[in-house]
């Protein structure tokens, strides 16, 4: 189904921390639950979650982004390297703090998320350092994934350079976008916003037809394909040739939607690297999202899991 490939993941790398336990009583100090901690672990988040998912799908992955000169950044870098990700493209930026999302979970339910982050535009010297290496990095891969979490790393200038080189090399550039201006992604192969992001980018009310919204984004951003994730409605793909809908493919109950978008981005990239058409890429991504949300926290979906689920639902024949 998927053969080994090489991918470049560029974007905002975060550290996700999960603190799990049980709530058995309310604090006498204030009407709040007391979480009795049983386990604490950290995993790569944001673009890092995309990278480890790509490794699970058979990819040889190079990560390009920034981390802080802090304990969290060092932990994130080590965690990625342990998963087999090439971290030579992760640059320490002075004065930048590695973003951390800390989730408190009780009885398989997230009860609180604590974010520690500061949105800082990428420094010019860091931007230039990365641009100087882009041609070398891109020349080694079959697909480019950009995971934009709007933390300040993915600048318009950096985007322009990545997409330009990707087009020159005839490589697919797959982007998970953020913000209300999708024109900064002009020329990319595929954009993957969620439903609310798509309406925001088109500057339209949710009463407007999704077809109209998609047509506006396709025109403004000059992309080949628009894939809109729609939560429990599945996902829809829009191209100049028309619209294709993919219903939810799920076998168990939803436990946590954390990181599902990262999983979708990774599977789409793996499919494009293997030369699969968007119809098959979207179907695989839809199934993978269904698997991911059956787990607590960011989950890695493997080729064997995809193969097994495909056999169960019997919707695609390769």
C-alpha positions in Angstrom: 0.0 0.0 0.0 2.7 2.5 1.1 6.4 2.0 0.3 9.3 3.8 2.0 9.8 7.4 1.1 11.6 10.6 2.2 9.9 13.6 3.6 10.8 17.1 4.8 8.7 18.5 7.7 8.9 22.2 8.2 7.0 24.1 10.8 6.3 24.8 14.5 7.6 22.1 16.8 5.9 21.8 20.1 6.3 19.7 23.2 3.1 18.0 24.4 3.0 16.9 28.0 0.3 14.5 29.4 -0.4 14.3 33.1 -2.9 11.5 33.7 -4.5 10.4 37.0 -7.8 10.1 38.8 -10.1 12.6 40.4 -11.7 11.3 43.7 -12.4 14.4 45.6 -12.9 18.2 45.5 -10.3 20.5 47.0 -11.3 22.0 50.4 -9.5 25.2 49.4 -11.7 25.9 46.4 -14.5 24.1 44.4 -12.0 22.4 42.0 -11.2 18.7 41.4 -8.0 17.3 42.7 -6.1 15.2 40.2 -4.1 12.4 41.8 -1.3 12.0 39.3 -0.4 8.5 38.2 1.6 9.2 35.1 3.4 12.0 33.2 4.9 11.8 29.8 6.0 14.1 27.0 5.7 13.6 23.2 6.5 15.7 20.1 3.6 17.9 19.2 2.7 20.2 16.3 5.1 19.6 13.4 6.8 17.0 15.6 3.6 14.9 15.7 3.5 15.1 11.9 7.1 13.9 11.7 6.7 10.9 14.0 3.5 9.9 12.1 5.4 10.0 8.9 8.1 7.8 10.4 5.4 5.3 11.5 4.2 5.3 7.9 7.6 4.3 6.6 9.1 7.7 6.0 12.7 8.9 6.4 12.0 12.3 7.9 14.1 15.5 8.2 12.7 18.1 10.6 13.2 21.8 10.0 12.2 24.3 12.6 13.3 26.0 15.7 13.5 25.2 19.4 14.5 27.2 22.4 17.8 26.8 24.3 15.9 25.2 27.2 15.1 21.9 28.8 11.9 21.5 26.8 13.7 22.1 23.5 16.4 19.6 24.4 13.7 17.1 25.4 11.8 17.6 22.2 14.9 17.2 20.1 15.9 14.0 21.9 12.3 12.6 21.6 12.3 13.2 17.9 15.8 11.7 17.4 14.7 8.6 19.4 11.8 8.1 16.9 14.3 8.2 14.0 13.7 11.7 12.9 16.7 13.6 11.4 16.9 16.7 13.7 19.8 18.4 12.0 17.4 21.1 10.7 16.1 22.1 14.2 17.8 25.3 15.1 18.1 26.8 18.6 17.0 30.4 18.7 18.3 32.6 21.5 15.5 34.2 23.5 12.9 31.8 22.2 11.1 29.4 24.5 10.0 26.0 23.2 6.2 26.0 23.2 4.7 23.5 25.7 1.1 22.3 25.8 0.4 20.5 29.1 -2.8 18.4 29.3 -4.4 17.1 32.5 -6.4 13.9 31.9 -8.7 12.1 34.3 -10.6 8.9 33.4 -9.7 9.3 29.8 -11.1 12.8 29.7 -9.1 16.0 29.2 -10.0 18.3 32.1 -7.6 21.1 31.5 -4.9 22.3 29.1 -2.1 24.7 30.1 -0.2 26.4 27.3 3.2 28.0 27.8 4.2 29.9 24.8 5.0 33.3 23.3 4.4 34.1 19.7 7.8 35.3 18.4 8.5 36.1 14.7 11.5 34.2 13.4 14.7 36.1 13.5 16.1 37.2 10.2 19.4 35.4 10.7 17.6 32.1 11.5 15.4 32.6 8.4 18.4 33.2 6.2 20.2 30.2 7.7 17.2 27.9 6.8 16.7 29.4 3.3 20.4 28.7 2.6 19.8 25.0 3.3 16.4 24.6 1.6 17.7 23.4 -1.8 19.9 20.8 -0.2 17.1 19.5 2.1 14.4 19.5 -0.6 16.6 17.8 -3.1 16.6 14.7 -0.9 12.9 14.1 -0.5 9.7 13.1 -2.3 7.3 15.4 -0.4 7.3 18.6 1.7 5.0 19.0 4.7 4.5 22.4 6.2 2.8 22.4 9.6 1.9 26.0 10.4 0.7 26.4 14.0 1.1 30.2 13.8 3.9 30.4 16.4 5.9 32.8 14.2 8.3 30.4 12.5 6.5 29.9 9.1 7.0 33.4 7.7 5.7 34.6 4.4 9.2 34.9 3.0 10.1 31.3 4.1 6.8 30.0 2.7 7.5 31.7 -0.7 11.0 30.1 -0.9 9.8 26.6 0.1 7.0 26.6 -2.4 9.2 28.1 -5.2 11.8 25.4 -4.7 9.2 22.7 -4.4 7.6 23.7 -7.7 11.0 23.8 -9.4 11.7 20.3 -8.1 8.2 19.1 -9.1 7.6 18.0 -5.5 4.2 18.1 -3.7 4.0 20.8 -1.0 1.3 19.9 1.5 0.3 22.5 4.0 -1.7 22.6 7.2 -2.5 26.3 7.3 -3.3 28.9 10.0 -4.7 32.4 10.0 -7.1 34.2 7.8 -4.9 34.9 4.8 -4.3 31.8 2.7 -2.7 33.8 -0.1 0.6 33.4 1.7 0.4 29.7 0.6 0.0 30.6 -3.0 1.2 27.9 -5.4 1.2 25.0 -2.9 -0.1 21.6 -4.0 -2.6 21.1 -1.3 -4.0 23.0 1.7 -5.7 21.2 4.6 -7.7 23.6 6.8 -10.5 22.5 9.1 -14.1 23.8 8.5 -13.9 26.9 10.7 -10.4 27.9 9.3 -11.8 27.6 5.7 -14.7 29.9 6.4 -12.4 32.4 8.2 -10.0 32.4 5.3 -12.8 33.0 2.8 -14.3 35.7 5.1 -17.7 34.2 4.8 -20.5 33.3 7.3 -21.1 29.7 8.0 -24.5 30.0 6.3 -22.7 30.2 3.0 -22.3 27.1 0.9 -19.0 25.2 1.4 -18.7 25.0 -2.4 -18.6 28.8 -2.6 -16.1 28.9 0.2 -13.8 26.4 -1.4 -14.0 28.1 -4.8 -12.9 31.3 -3.2 -9.9 29.7 -1.5 -8.9 27.8 -4.6 -9.0 31.0 -6.7 -7.2 33.3 -4.2 -4.5 30.8 -3.2 -3.9 29.4 -6.6 -3.5 25.8 -5.2 -4.2 22.6 -6.9 -6.3 20.9 -4.2 -8.2 22.0 -1.1 -8.9 19.3 1.6 -11.3 20.5 4.3 -11.6 18.4 7.4 -15.2 18.6 8.8 -15.1 16.8 12.2 -17.9 14.2 12.4 -18.9 14.9 8.8 -15.6 13.5 7.5 -13.7 15.5 5.0 -14.2 17.1 1.5 -11.8 17.5 -1.3 -12.2 20.4 -3.8 -10.4 20.7 -7.1 -11.1 22.5 -10.4 -12.7 19.3 -11.5 -15.3 19.2 -8.7 -15.9 18.1 -5.1 -15.4 14.7 -3.4 -16.8 13.9 0.0 -15.4 11.2 2.4 -17.6 10.2 5.4 -16.1 9.4 8.8 -14.5 5.9 9.0 -14.5 5.0 12.6 -14.9 1.7 14.5 -14.8 2.8 18.1 -15.9 5.7 20.3 -14.1 9.1 20.1 -11.6 9.5 23.0 -9.5 12.5 22.0 -9.3 14.6 18.8 -5.8 15.9 19.8 -3.4 15.6 16.9 -5.9 14.2 14.4 -5.1 17.0 12.0 -1.4 16.2 12.2 -2.2 12.5 11.4 -4.2 13.6 8.3 -1.4 15.8 7.1 1.1 12.9 7.5 -1.0 10.4 5.7 -1.7 12.8 2.8 2.0 13.4 2.5 2.9 9.7 2.6 0.3 9.0 -0.1 1.5 11.8 -2.4 5.1 10.6 -1.9 3.9 7.2 -3.1 2.2 8.7 -6.2 -1.3 8.0 -5.1 -4.2 10.1 -6.4 -6.0 12.5 -4.1 -9.0 10.2 -4.0 -7.0 7.4 -2.4 -4.9 9.8 -0.3 -8.0 11.4 1.2 -9.6 8.0 1.9 -6.5 6.8 3.7 -6.2 10.0 5.7 -9.9 9.8 6.7 -9.4 6.3 8.0 -6.2 7.3 9.8 -8.0 10.2 11.5 -10.7 7.7 12.7 -7.9 5.5 14.2 -6.1 8.5 15.8 -9.2 9.9 17.7 -9.7 6.5 19.3 -6.6 7.1 21.4 -5.7 9.6 24.2 -3.3 12.3 23.1 -1.3 12.5 19.9 -1.4 9.0 18.3 0.9 7.5 15.7 -0.9 5.5 13.0 1.1 2.7 11.3 0.8 1.1 7.9 -0.3 -2.1 9.5 -3.1 -0.3 11.3 -4.3 1.3 8.1 -4.1 -2.0 6.3 -6.1 -3.8 8.9 -8.8 -1.0 9.0 -9.0 -1.0 5.2 -9.6 -4.8 5.3 -12.3 -4.3 7.9 -14.3 -1.6 6.0 -13.4 -2.9 2.5 -13.8 0.5 0.8 -10.5 0.6 -1.2 -8.9 -2.0 -3.4 -5.2 -1.4 -4.2 
